[in-house]
Amino acid sequence: MRILIAGGGTGGHIIPALAIADELKALYGAEILFVGTPRGLESKLVPQAGYPLELINVGQLKNVSLLTRLRTLADLPLSILHCRTLLRRFRPDAVVGVGGYASGPAMGAAVLSGIPTLAFEPNAFPGLANRLVGKRVSAAAVNFAPAAKFFRNAEITGIPVRKEFFTLPPRPEGAPPHLLVFGGSQGARALNALMPRIAAQLLDAVPGLTILHQAGARHAETTLAAYQQSGADPARWQVAAFLDDMGTRFAAADLVLARSGASTVAELAAAGKPSLLIPFPQAADDHQRKNAEVLASAGAAEMLIEADTTAEKLDAVLTALLGDPARLRAMSARARTLAHPDASERIARMVARIAGKA
């Protein structure tokens, strides 16, 4: 079986795509080819994972200047032609689009060539590439039920998440409370600005509380300096540029303060972690807010809108949550109901089915 996987850009697209590729290889011995762009994370992560990667030239259409949109529209026909050439050369049995810049041209070329297609959509509201091809794909694997209406033959599979998140040890009874602040791999400017302002009073209000704050490599120094100037007990907080052992970090946390990208919310569900989510307001199509709303409506998370979030409001919400262990336990149980431990296997079997190889 030969499968072409197209798309990427961010970790929320490419990390699940790699998990799907690994599952296809493990279950079916599939030969995989990735298609992406030079700007996306796939240019680094795909070769590291040992898969071949073809690069195409396609840019953004959302949240960019008119000139960039015009340039992208001008490049689009050539990108589709490039992808049709790749399809003729590689001869895939199916094409999987995971969203992101390269997904649209590759999926469009596959549809025009009559090759079976599967769209993977991690967000509650699909990105532009998946919306454009949604009604013409052979099938779709979605993470949230609201996204299913945009596709043909959609199944709610969840997002592939590392297996360690499903088997994290419970917090020891009587352990002092611990808050993980996680703005994604790049950090979150709003969290980096707000948390040092409230750290001292939050630590005073919640006995024994400790804080671990991932600030992102670009903002670690300024965030560290802000904590140092806050008057908060330095023995009770830590700032890191990047955390590479997220399973262990999630296991140690009683509450996670985070953005609401698709991979983050999937990991929260898998780990059964209660969360306070502040969606990134510039995310395309406001998809982070829609992701957070799904967790909040299930009782697994609280959500604050960044524009309305003052230091005082953030302090009040965190103090209330961290001071109510029974509520955190209930949120944890509800988070687990949204988890999908078999996501990668289900998606791989869907791909094999449309490829006629199941």
C-alpha positions in Angstrom: 0.0 0.0 0.0 1.3 3.5 -1.0 -0.1 6.5 0.9 0.6 10.1 0.3 0.1 12.4 3.4 -0.2 16.1 2.6 -0.2 19.2 4.8 1.3 20.5 8.0 2.5 23.9 9.0 2.0 23.5 12.8 2.6 20.7 15.2 -1.2 20.3 15.6 -1.2 19.1 12.0 2.1 17.3 11.5 2.4 15.4 14.8 -0.9 13.5 14.3 0.1 13.0 10.7 3.3 11.2 11.8 1.3 9.1 14.2 -1.0 8.0 11.3 2.0 7.2 9.1 3.5 5.1 11.9 0.3 3.2 12.3 -0.1 2.6 8.6 3.4 1.3 8.4 2.9 -0.9 11.5 -0.4 -2.4 10.4 0.0 -2.6 6.7 3.7 -2.1 5.9 2.6 1.0 3.9 5.1 3.1 1.9 4.5 6.7 2.9 5.3 9.9 1.1 4.8 13.3 2.8 4.0 16.6 0.9 4.6 19.9 2.6 6.1 23.3 2.4 9.6 24.6 3.3 8.0 26.9 6.0 6.1 24.4 8.0 7.3 22.2 10.9 7.1 19.2 8.5 10.3 20.3 6.9 12.1 19.4 10.2 9.9 16.7 11.8 9.2 14.5 8.8 12.8 13.8 7.8 13.6 13.3 11.5 11.0 10.6 11.6 12.6 8.9 8.6 9.9 9.6 6.0 10.5 11.1 2.6 9.2 14.6 2.1 8.4 16.5 -1.2 8.1 20.3 -0.9 5.7 22.4 -2.9 5.4 26.2 -3.1 2.1 27.4 -1.7 1.3 30.2 0.8 -1.4 31.4 3.1 -4.9 32.7 2.3 -6.1 33.4 5.8 -5.1 36.3 8.1 -2.6 37.7 5.6 -2.3 40.8 3.5 -4.0 41.2 0.1 -0.7 40.9 -1.7 0.1 37.6 0.0 -3.4 36.3 -0.8 -3.0 37.3 -4.5 0.5 35.6 -4.6 -0.9 32.4 -3.1 -3.8 32.4 -5.6 -1.3 32.9 -8.4 0.8 30.0 -7.1 -2.2 27.6 -6.6 -2.6 26.3 -10.1 1.1 25.5 -10.3 1.0 23.8 -6.9 -1.9 21.6 -8.1 0.0 20.7 -11.3 3.1 19.9 -9.2 1.0 17.6 -7.0 -0.5 15.9 -10.0 3.0 15.2 -11.2 3.9 13.7 -7.8 0.7 11.6 -7.9 1.6 10.2 -11.3 5.1 9.4 -10.1 4.3 7.9 -6.7 1.0 6.3 -7.7 -0.6 6.3 -4.2 -3.6 4.1 -3.3 -5.0 7.0 -1.2 -4.1 10.5 -0.2 -4.6 11.8 3.3 -4.9 15.6 3.9 -4.1 16.8 7.4 -4.8 20.5 6.9 -2.3 23.3 6.4 -0.8 24.9 3.4 0.1 21.9 1.3 -3.1 20.0 2.0 -5.4 21.9 -0.4 -3.3 21.5 -3.6 -2.6 17.8 -2.9 -6.2 16.9 -2.0 -7.4 18.9 -5.0 -5.0 17.1 -7.3 -6.1 13.7 -5.9 -9.8 14.5 -6.4 -9.1 15.6 -10.0 -7.1 12.4 -10.5 -9.8 10.1 -9.1 -7.6 8.9 -6.2 -9.4 8.1 -2.9 -8.9 10.8 -0.3 -9.3 11.0 3.4 -9.4 14.3 5.3 -8.1 14.5 8.8 -9.5 17.5 10.8 -8.3 18.0 14.4 -10.2 21.2 15.1 -13.9 21.8 16.0 -14.1 24.1 12.9 -12.2 22.9 9.8 -9.4 25.0 8.2 -9.9 26.5 4.8 -8.1 23.6 2.9 -10.4 21.0 4.4 -13.5 23.1 4.0 -12.8 23.5 0.3 -12.5 19.7 -0.3 -14.7 18.4 2.5 -17.7 17.4 0.4 -15.6 15.8 -2.3 -13.4 13.5 -0.2 -14.0 9.8 0.1 -14.1 10.0 3.9 -13.0 12.1 6.9 -11.6 11.5 10.3 -12.6 14.3 12.8 -11.8 15.0 16.4 -14.9 16.9 17.3 -18.5 16.2 16.4 -19.2 19.8 15.1 -16.7 19.3 12.3 -18.4 16.3 10.9 -21.0 18.3 9.0 -18.3 19.7 6.7 -17.4 16.4 5.2 -18.6 13.3 3.4 -18.5 10.0 5.3 -17.1 11.5 8.5 -16.2 9.5 11.6 -15.3 10.9 15.0 -11.9 9.2 15.6 -10.2 11.7 17.8 -6.6 12.9 17.4 -3.7 10.4 17.7 -2.0 11.1 21.0 1.2 9.5 22.4 0.1 6.4 24.4 1.9 7.6 27.6 -0.8 10.3 28.1 -3.5 7.5 28.6 -1.5 5.8 31.4 -0.3 8.6 33.5 -0.1 7.8 37.2 -2.7 9.6 39.4 -1.6 12.5 41.7 -0.7 11.2 45.1 -3.3 11.8 47.8 -2.4 14.9 49.8 0.3 16.1 47.4 0.6 19.9 47.4 -1.2 21.5 44.4 0.8 22.1 41.2 -0.1 24.3 38.2 1.4 23.8 34.8 1.3 26.8 32.5 1.8 25.7 28.9 1.5 28.0 25.9 2.6 25.5 23.3 6.0 24.9 21.9 6.4 28.7 21.1 5.0 29.9 24.3 2.0 32.3 24.7 2.6 36.0 25.1 -0.6 36.6 27.0 0.2 33.9 29.6 3.8 35.1 29.8 2.6 38.6 30.6 -0.2 37.8 33.0 1.2 35.0 35.2 4.1 36.9 36.7 1.7 39.7 37.7 -0.4 37.4 39.8 2.2 34.8 40.9 2.8 36.2 44.4 -0.8 36.6 45.3 -1.8 33.3 43.8 1.0 31.5 45.8 -0.2 33.3 48.9 -3.8 32.3 48.3 -3.2 28.6 47.6 -1.1 26.9 50.3 1.8 24.8 49.0 1.1 25.6 45.4 4.0 25.3 42.9 4.1 26.6 39.3 5.9 25.4 36.3 5.7 27.8 33.3 6.8 27.0 29.8 7.4 30.4 28.2 8.9 29.5 24.8 12.5 30.0 23.7 11.9 33.6 22.5 10.2 34.8 25.7 11.9 32.7 28.4 14.3 35.5 29.5 11.8 38.2 29.8 9.2 35.9 31.5 11.9 34.8 34.0 12.8 38.4 34.8 9.1 39.3 35.3 8.7 36.4 37.9 12.0 37.5 39.6 10.6 41.0 40.0 7.2 39.8 41.1 8.1 39.1 44.7 6.8 35.5 44.4 8.8 32.9 46.4 11.4 31.6 43.9 11.3 28.2 45.5 7.7 27.7 44.4 7.9 28.6 40.7 10.0 27.6 37.7 10.2 29.1 34.2 11.4 26.8 31.3 11.9 27.7 27.6 10.7 24.3 26.5 9.5 21.1 28.1 10.2 17.9 26.2 8.7 15.4 28.6 5.1 16.5 28.5 3.7 13.2 29.8 5.6 13.6 33.1 4.7 17.3 33.3 1.0 16.6 32.8 1.1 13.8 35.4 2.5 16.2 38.0 -0.2 18.9 37.4 -3.5 19.3 39.2 -4.5 22.0 36.7 -3.2 23.1 33.3 -3.4 26.7 32.1 -3.0 26.6 28.3 -4.0 27.7 24.9 -6.5 25.4 23.1 -4.8 24.1 19.9 -6.1 20.7 18.8 -3.1 18.7 20.0 -3.2 20.3 23.4 -6.9 19.6 24.0 -6.4 16.0 22.8 -3.6 15.5 25.3 -5.7 17.1 28.1 -8.5 14.6 27.4 -6.1 11.6 27.1 -4.5 12.6 30.4 -7.7 13.4 32.1 -6.4 16.8 33.2 -8.7 19.7 34.2 -7.7 22.9 32.5 -8.3 26.6 32.2 -8.1 27.5 28.5 -7.4 30.9 27.0 -7.7 30.5 23.2 -5.2 32.2 20.9 -7.4 34.9 19.3 -5.5 35.1 16.0 -5.9 31.4 15.3 -7.4 30.9 11.8 -11.2 30.9 11.8 -11.1 31.3 15.6 -10.7 27.5 15.8 -9.0 27.6 19.2 -12.1 29.2 20.8 -14.3 26.5 19.2 -12.0 23.8 20.5 -12.1 25.2 24.0 -15.9 25.5 23.9 -16.2 21.8 23.4 -14.2 21.0 26.5 -15.9 23.7 28.5 -19.4 22.6 27.5 -18.5 19.0 28.6 -17.4 20.4 32.0 -13.8 19.4 31.4 -12.4 22.9 31.3 -13.0 26.6 32.1 -12.5 29.1 29.3 -11.5 32.7 29.4 -11.4 35.0 26.3 -8.1 36.8 26.1 -9.5 40.2 25.4 -11.6 40.0 28.6 -8.9 38.5 30.8 -7.4 40.9 33.3 -4.8 39.8 35.8 -7.4 40.1 38.5 -9.9 37.8 36.7 -7.2 35.2 35.9 -6.1 35.2 39.6 -9.7 34.8 40.8 -10.4 31.9 38.5 -7.1 30.1 39.2 -7.6 30.5 43.0 -11.1 29.2 42.9 -10.1 26.1 40.8 -7.0 25.2 42.7 -8.9 25.6 46.0 -11.5 23.1 45.0 -10.0 19.6 44.6 -13.5 18.0 44.3 -14.2 20.2 41.3 -10.9 19.4 39.7 -11.6 15.7 40.1 -15.0 16.0 38.4 -13.4 18.0 35.5 -10.7 15.3 35.2 -13.4 12.6 34.9 -15.2 14.6 32.2 -12.0 15.2 30.3 -11.4 11.5 30.0 -14.9 11.0 28.4 -13.5 13.0 25.4 -10.4 10.9 24.9 -9.9 8.5 21.9 -7.1 6.0 22.8 -7.5 4.1 19.5 -7.5 7.2 17.2 -4.4 6.3 15.1 -5.5 2.8 14.6 -9.0 3.8 13.5 -7.7 6.4 11.1 -5.2 3.9 9.6 -8.0 1.4 9.1 -10.1 4.1 7.4 -7.3 4.9 5.0 -6.8 1.2 4.2 -10.6 0.8 3.6 -10.8 3.7 1.1 -7.6 2.4 -0.6 -9.2 -1.0 -1.1 -6.5 -2.7 1.1 -8.5 -3.5 4.2 
